[in-house]
């Protein structure tokens, strides 16, 4: 190997080590962020089924607990970031929750929920504010939520900040999939991908 090729190879190897040793870089907001891999459980109720990262509501009923979701481990304090992309592959119904942040502990219950209407409008279930449009069947949408516990919960769609919600309390957990809201109904099929979590 020539001296020049050895130099190029050495630079490439050093660059690879530098990248491997760098702190995890999240898609939104300044860090440093530390990557984490929280455990999760699968929730299937009513006509909801989960197959890997495909979440399906097969019925059109407008009542009962119809859900197909992943529920991640509870976190307490600090700032947490979730990232994932979803693609709705079919939506015969409307008002289906896709991403949720739930309170845990003594005041357990829904804190923040983002749902989709037929036509592609993403909205905050509590309050009804439009978060974004264009979440139509076949379109991939990236979602980031940054939760500064006790301060605020921020939502980004495709890298742009779209919604801010005041946060109190101390214990929360992330959920995503397909869940019939109180005013919604299926059927719906949603495929999620590129799921990542960070903290700081």
Secondary structure, 3 states (H helix, E strand, C coil): CCHHHHHHHHHHHHHHHHHHHCCCCCCCCCCCCEEECCCEEEEEECCEEEECCEEEECCCCCCCCCEEEEEECCEECCEEEEEEEEEEEEECCEEEEEEEEEECHHHCEEEEEEEECCCCCEEECCCCCEEECCCCCCCEEEEEEEEECCCEEEEEECCEEEEEEECCCCEEEEEEEEEEEEEEECCEEEEEEEEEEEEC
